Amino acid sequence: MKFIYFNDTGRKVSIHPATFLHGCTGSSEPIKHLEQRLFELPADTFPWVKMWDYGESGLSILVSPMKETK
């Protein structure tokens, strides 16, 4: 599964380290304004996304693969 995040926040968005510990692959460099970033997730998962605003310290995004539960 592929997930593309487009940064339209006007600020840089850092990638939370757990994104990669949870099984996603992609660049860990901060995402610049008007830049998009591709995250590849393990097969048969979908992205769960959370963003934090740390004020002057910036924004951070977590992309975590989730399996569908029935």
N, C-alpha and C positions, 0 to 999 in steps of 0.2 A: 504494500500500500504506500502511496506517495501522498504527502501533504505539503502544500505550498503556503507559506505565511507571507503576506505582503505588509510591509511596515509603512503605514500612512499616519503615524503618530506625530511626526515632526521631531522625533527624538531617536537616539540609538536604543536598540533593544538588545540586551545581553541574553545569552542562552543559559538557562539553569543547568548545572552539571548533571542533575538527575535525568535530564532528557536522554543522555547517552547511556547512563547506567540502566535505564529502563528498557533499552534495546533499540532506540532510534539511531540512525546514522545521518551524518551531514556535517557541515562546517560549524565549528564552535565560535567563530568570530562574531562580534556584535553585528546586528543587522542595521544598516544605515537607513535613514529616511528615504522612502520611495524605492527601497531595494526589496527583492523577494528572496526567500530562502526555501530550499527544498529539503524536507525531512523524509527519510525513508523509514518506514515502520515494518516490523515483522509481518509475515503473511497472516492473513485472517484476523487483522486487528484494525481498529479505527483510532484516530487521534482524540485524546482528551487534552484540552489546552487550558492553561491558567496563566494569567499575567499579573505581575505585581508592580506597583508604582512606588518607588522608594524616594520620591521627590527629587531633590537635586542629585541624588546618587544614580538616578536613571530608572529605566524599566527593565524587567526581566520576564522571560517567557519560559514556561515548562511545557513540553510536548511529551505526553506519555501514551504509549500504545495500550489500548484496552481491547479485551475480547468481549464479544457479544454474549450476554447471559440470557438464557431462555427460561 
